[in-house]
Amino acid sequence: MNSKDKSKLPLVVIAGGGFGGQQVARKLEDKPVDVLMLDKHNYHTFQPLLYQVAIGSLEADSIAFSLRKNFAGQKNFHFHIAELTKVNPEKNTIETTIGEIAYDYLVIATGSTTNFFGNKNIEHNAMPMKSIPEALNLRSLILQNIEEAVLLKTKEEREPYLNFVLVGAGPTGVELSGALAELRTHILHRDYPELKKDEMRVYLVDVQPRVIASMSEQASKAAHEFLTKMGVEVLLNVKVESYDGSEIKFEDGKSIPTKNVIWSAGVMGVVPDGISKDIIERGNRIRTDNVCRVEGASNIFAIGDVAAIISKETPKGYPGLAQVAIQQGKHVAKTILHLVNSEVTVPFKYSDKGSLATVGRNKAVADLGKLKFQGFFAWLTWMFVHLISLLGFRNKVVVFINWTMSYLTYNGGARLIIRRFVRDGVPQKRELDEK
Ligand SMILES: Cc1cc2nc3c(=O)[nH]c(=O)nc-3n(C[C@H](O)[C@H](O)[C@H](O)COP(=O)(O)OP(=O)(O)OC[C@H]3O[C@@H](n4cnc5c(N)ncnc54)[C@H](O)[C@@H]3O)c2cc1C
């Protein structure tokens, strides 16, 4: 396959239609280039709301948006479902699941995936939450395990099914543990009257000394207090040693019996083959220069979670945030146009718009530059920012209605098991007993 032959205009191939990749394509609209976007899915995922899909508060299609639909009408835009597997910089081609494609400019915007830090038993048994299929698996597992608990006779038998352990107290772990605590308080007694509220326990575990360590001490302290009041058991300075699917063990010798371990303790860049190992930074991110160009390449760029601009100010690269990917995407589009027009390029400069994290109803934390606030107004700000950032008018309306219903009734979301989660094709214990 050679998409380059179709046009005499330079072809910009964008691998990944996430926050970063979409900005590149959008900013190249009506410009003298052709754009080909490849993504392994035909939709964009709004990852900040994945946890609400996992908990059953939102349906998956309200946080996803078709990439073809989003770019319908952009004349120089083409899209294929395909996975980038290898870059051949010397030939200016990439290898993909739909064949080899030649490019004039390549933008690697493949984002990141869950990092289990090489621990195979945790990778096999814990649940990640980086994509919609993973969030749906998690939703099924949570609901299946509560259903299973209903059928068991003793408290000891029920315990592992009703213990929820979230590893990683970053925004994802905090948001999901808060949502599980709310499920226990507001939903459990209605949907599962057979179970006692205090039998369901939610643990949030981190090796670091504070929750949401990427935010200010003030935000961290407030989030910790919110969680504790909601009944989440926060275990800090604790390192996970292993998880066999039934019991999670910590390095201090303690353990918790649980069928529900949710891993959000780290991410790593999705780097295709063909990129030199010498320019791979911590977190599997591709080192780029200050215009987001892959080091040593003239026409290959990397942006967002998969990339790192290493400098004195950013010794670890920029944080893995949507805003970084969005701003880098816009910048790379401009840089490509500069190169097409033989103009001088300008360095990327990140404008930090601040961070937000929600813990639950009326509870969020906000660090917006010098302005730091927590509680109800932070929560309103969080909702507003997430609503306006969602792609698609329909999605905004559906999410707004869902949130309003949940707020008024304390009972939002459908909580359906659409397809059972089956690990490695192995049925759960009860299904085996029934055979
Ligand atoms: C649960 C969760 C909550 C988050 N909450 C927040 C938040 O509140 N605020 C915030 O700023 N950030 C948040 N983030 C981080 C934010 O989502 C990322 O920083 C952002 O998505 C990075 O954008 P990106 O364009 O680099 O990658 P992504 O948006 O992840 O896009 C990557 C795209 O590449 C595609 N892809 C992957 N591999 C290939 C391949 N080999 N070939 C082709 N396509 C491929 C994927 O399908 C995807 O569409 C959260 C992340 C998660 C997981």
The ligand as an SDF file (V2000), in Angstrom:
LIG
                    3D

 53 58  0  0  0  0  0  0  0  0999 V2000
   -7.8250    6.6430   33.3880 C   0  0  0  0  0  0  0  0  0  0  0  0
   -7.0900    7.8650   32.9150 C   0  0  0  0  0  0  0  0  0  0  0  0
   -7.4620    9.1140   33.3790 C   0  0  0  0  0  0  0  0  0  0  0  0
   -6.8090   10.2680   32.9420 C   0  0  0  0  0  0  0  0  0  0  0  0
   -7.2130   11.4770   33.4250 N   0  0  0  0  0  0  0  0  0  0  0  0
   -6.6070   12.5890   32.9680 C   0  0  0  0  0  0  0  0  0  0  0  0
   -7.0490   13.8750   33.3940 C   0  0  0  0  0  0  0  0  0  0  0  0
   -7.9800   13.9970   34.1970 O   0  0  0  0  0  0  0  0  0  0  0  0
   -6.4220   14.9810   32.8810 N   0  0  0  0  0  0  0  0  0  0  0  0
   -5.3760   14.8540   31.9840 C   0  0  0  0  0  0  0  0  0  0  0  0
   -4.8520   15.8870   31.5190 O   0  0  0  0  0  0  0  0  0  0  0  0
   -4.9370   13.6600   31.5820 N   0  0  0  0  0  0  0  0  0  0  0  0
   -5.5200   12.5280   32.0350 C   0  0  0  0  0  0  0  0  0  0  0  0
   -5.0770   11.3060   31.6220 N   0  0  0  0  0  0  0  0  0  0  0  0
   -3.9190   11.2570   30.7340 C   0  0  0  0  0  0  0  0  0  0  0  0
   -4.3200   11.5910   29.3010 C   0  0  0  0  0  0  0  0  0  0  0  0
   -5.4370   10.8200   28.9190 O   0  0  0  0  0  0  0  0  0  0  0  0
   -3.1300   11.3230   28.3930 C   0  0  0  0  0  0  0  0  0  0  0  0
   -2.0550   12.1260   28.8220 O   0  0  0  0  0  0  0  0  0  0  0  0
   -3.4780   11.6540   26.9520 C   0  0  0  0  0  0  0  0  0  0  0  0
   -4.4760   10.7640   26.4950 O   0  0  0  0  0  0  0  0  0  0  0  0
   -2.2390   11.5460   26.0740 C   0  0  0  0  0  0  0  0  0  0  0  0
   -2.6020   11.8440   24.7630 O   0  0  0  0  0  0  0  0  0  0  0  0
   -1.8750   11.1390   23.5490 P   0  0  0  0  0  0  0  0  0  0  0  0
   -2.3860   11.7660   22.3110 O   0  0  0  0  0  0  0  0  0  0  0  0
   -0.4110   11.1090   23.7790 O   0  0  0  0  0  0  0  0  0  0  0  0
   -2.3400    9.6180   23.6340 O   0  0  0  0  0  0  0  0  0  0  0  0
   -3.8170    9.0160   23.6340 P   0  0  0  0  0  0  0  0  0  0  0  0
   -4.8410   10.0350   23.8590 O   0  0  0  0  0  0  0  0  0  0  0  0
   -3.7430    7.8440   24.5640 O   0  0  0  0  0  0  0  0  0  0  0  0
   -3.9740    8.4900   22.1460 O   0  0  0  0  0  0  0  0  0  0  0  0
   -3.1790    7.4710   21.6210 C   0  0  0  0  0  0  0  0  0  0  0  0
   -3.9250    6.8720   20.4370 C   0  0  0  0  0  0  0  0  0  0  0  0
   -3.0330    6.0080   19.7560 O   0  0  0  0  0  0  0  0  0  0  0  0
   -3.6890    4.8190   19.4050 C   0  0  0  0  0  0  0  0  0  0  0  0
   -2.6530    3.8120   19.2670 N   0  0  0  0  0  0  0  0  0  0  0  0
   -1.9340    3.2150   20.2470 C   0  0  0  0  0  0  0  0  0  0  0  0
   -1.0080    2.4060   19.7130 N   0  0  0  0  0  0  0  0  0  0  0  0
   -1.1500    2.4960   18.3840 C   0  0  0  0  0  0  0  0  0  0  0  0
   -0.4590    1.9020   17.2910 C   0  0  0  0  0  0  0  0  0  0  0  0
    0.5650    1.0740   17.4780 N   0  0  0  0  0  0  0  0  0  0  0  0
   -0.8750    2.2050   16.0400 N   0  0  0  0  0  0  0  0  0  0  0  0
   -1.9140    3.0550   15.8320 C   0  0  0  0  0  0  0  0  0  0  0  0
   -2.5870    3.6560   16.8420 N   0  0  0  0  0  0  0  0  0  0  0  0
   -2.1920    3.3720   18.0820 C   0  0  0  0  0  0  0  0  0  0  0  0
   -4.6880    4.5960   20.5010 C   0  0  0  0  0  0  0  0  0  0  0  0
   -5.7630    3.7880   20.0740 O   0  0  0  0  0  0  0  0  0  0  0  0
   -5.1250    6.0290   20.8370 C   0  0  0  0  0  0  0  0  0  0  0  0
   -6.2460    6.4100   20.0900 O   0  0  0  0  0  0  0  0  0  0  0  0
   -5.7350   10.1530   32.0410 C   0  0  0  0  0  0  0  0  0  0  0  0
   -5.3600    8.8850   31.5580 C   0  0  0  0  0  0  0  0  0  0  0  0
   -6.0360    7.7690   31.9970 C   0  0  0  0  0  0  0  0  0  0  0  0
   -5.6240    6.3990   31.4710 C   0  0  0  0  0  0  0  0  0  0  0  0
  1  2  1  0
  2  3  1  0
  2 52  2  0
  3  4  2  0
  4  5  1  0
  4 50  1  0
  5  6  2  0
  6  7  1  0
  6 13  1  0
  7  8  2  0
  7  9  1  0
  9 10  1  0
 10 11  2  0
 10 12  1  0
 12 13  2  0
 13 14  1  0
 14 15  1  0
 14 50  1  0
 15 16  1  0
 16 17  1  0
 16 18  1  0
 18 19  1  0
 18 20  1  0
 20 21  1  0
 20 22  1  0
 22 23  1  0
 23 24  1  0
 24 25  2  0
 24 26  1  0
 24 27  1  0
 27 28  1  0
 28 29  2  0
 28 30  1  0
 28 31  1  0
 31 32  1  0
 32 33  1  0
 33 34  1  0
 33 48  1  0
 34 35  1  0
 35 36  1  0
 35 46  1  0
 36 37  1  0
 36 45  1  0
 37 38  2  0
 38 39  1  0
 39 40  1  0
 39 45  2  0
 40 41  1  0
 40 42  2  0
 42 43  1  0
 43 44  2  0
 44 45  1  0
 46 47  1  0
 46 48  1  0
 48 49  1  0
 50 51  2  0
 51 52  1  0
 52 53  1  0
M  END
$$$$
